[in-house]
Amino acid sequence: MNTYRPEEDFLAPPVSLTFTPPAPEPGKSVTLTATLTNTTRIVLRGTVLYLAVDDTGEQDSLGSLAPGRSVTRTWRTRLADDAEGRIVLTAHALFDVHRHGSDCTRATTTVLLPYRSLSGAFDNAGIASDDALTVANFDGSNSSLSTEALASVGLTPGATVTYDDVPFTWPDTLPGSPGSKDNVISFGQSVLLSGSGSRLSFLGTSTWGEGRGDGKVVYADGTEQAFSVAVPDWYGASSSAAVVLPYRHVASGRDDNPVSLFTFGVDLAAGKELRSVVLPKVSDGIQSGAPALHIFAMTLTTSTATTTSN
């Protein structure tokens, strides 16, 4: 029988992971399927396979797995009713390779569920006070918006402001506190909506150039409406800006060049109930030198009222 030789390179056997349905929903079931194939020349003993959704899962003892053999296991679980955002699915196999040693192999994939609100999707801290610059990184190079500069134009936590006849609620976050994300970097996240309206408007800005991308509105009847955005860079006092701030932070301190925030959006089909909006796909995150679109607030305008989200 072949035995493990510590002087040889040991390539962990592969484990694959799939799931159904392809677009899981909160409160509904998802099934994980994992296949472990022993591509080594030794018997994998005491093999255990773990399947998990985030931090919740189950384990299955597989015993010994001979060279060339594969084994498949499935696990069905129900997602929480309030599940949102990134959900990590994992298949993790642990096995003994000899009497005194073990090894493991793992496969993961990420599912992006709809967020229940825009603020639930916040993934970036972009605002810092003048005496605590290091708590925020708006553009990947440690620049940020100033709490004090924002307050000078009425943008205080939770404040309602009106630009282009559209009211927005500024994020009600406390800069510098743990977990104080205050904007979402737009990369195709889905945010749930309800009601109907004439226009969906956003308040935001771009870093490292113009933020261009395509999004879509999804109506309750399943139809979709695509839209595109092209949001200017934040640096400078733009003539098309909704509001201009007198200065910003950079890594070395205060930069007295102004920066701009903008409104943008999409006109909606009259009278149709909404289900969600897929934010424009501009980037996968922030990176110095690469354009990214930041969204702070959105508002659904109707003929008689407005619904704001932060």
C-alpha positions, 0 to 999 in steps of 0.5 A: 500500500502506498504511504505518505512520504513527508519529503515529497510534495503533497498536493491536496485533492480537489473539492468542488462546490455547486449550489441551487437555485442559482439565485438564492433568496432570503427565507428560501432554501438553498442546496449545496453539493460538494464532491471530493476526489482523491487524486493522491496516491494514498488513502485519505483516512478519517475524512470529514466533509463540512458544508456551510453557509456563512457560519452555519453548517453540518459535517459528514464523516466519510471514513477512508477514501481510496486513491481515484475514488470520489464522494459527493454529499449534499446539504439543504438549508434555509436562508434567514428571512433577513439575509442580505448581501454577501453570503459565503458558501463553503465545502471543507474537507479534513483528512489524515495523511498518516498516523500523526498528521492531517491535511485539508482542502477547501472550496468557497463561493460567494452569493450576493443577495439583495440588500433590504436598504441602501444603507445595508449595502454600505461598504466604504468609510469615506468621511473623517473628521479633521482631527482623525484622518486615518479612519476613512479611505474614500479612494484607495489612497487614504483621501476622504471627505471632511465631516466639518466641510460637509457640515458647512453645507448642511450635510450632517448625519441624518440631515435631509437636503434637497438638490435639483428639487429632490430630497435626500437623507444624508447617511446617519453615521458617526465618522470614526466609530467602529463599522461606520460605513457611509457609502456604497461602492457601486458594483452591481449590488441589488437593493430592494425597493417598493412602491412606484414612482416617476424617477429614482435619484441618487446622490454620490460622486466618483473617484479617480475619474468619471464613474461610468456603468450600467444598472437596471430597475426591476419591476414587480411584474418581472420586467427590467429597465436598463439605465446608464450613468456617467458621474464626474470625478469629485475633484474640483468645483464642477459646474454640474455639481449638486453641492461643492465642499470647500476642501477634502482630506488627503493622506498628508492632511488637509487639501484646500481644493474643493470637491463635488457631489452630484445627483443622477438617476433614471426615469421610471415607467409610470404606474409600475410597482418596483421590486429592486434596483441593480446599482451600476457596475462601475468597479469591484471596489476602490483602488488607487488610480481606478474609477469608482462610483460612491453612492450616499443616498437614493430617493424614489420620487412619486407624483405625490410624495418621495421615499428616501433611503440611506 
